[in-house]
Amino acid sequence: MGEQDHVSQVNLRLEGAGKRFERGWIFRNLNFCGQEGERWAIKGPNGSGKSTLLLSMGGYLELTEGGSIVTGK
């Protein structure tokens, strides 16, 4: 893989991510690293925070603690 390919690769990283609402923590101290081309599944019962996690990963919902970093394209 050439240097130019590496620069355009999309990477997603969560570091110590947490989201809290008034009723309590939805998730806390979550760490994740994914790269372009990988496939991941998020599984859980209704109301367990799957959509909240995805919205937080994309920057559409502010995390209570930690951070979400997207690099590349």
Protein Blocks (a to p, Z undefined) as FASTA:
>chain_A
ZZklmmmpccdddehiacddfkbcfbghiacdddehiacdddddehilmmmmmmmmnopa
ccfbdcdddehZZ
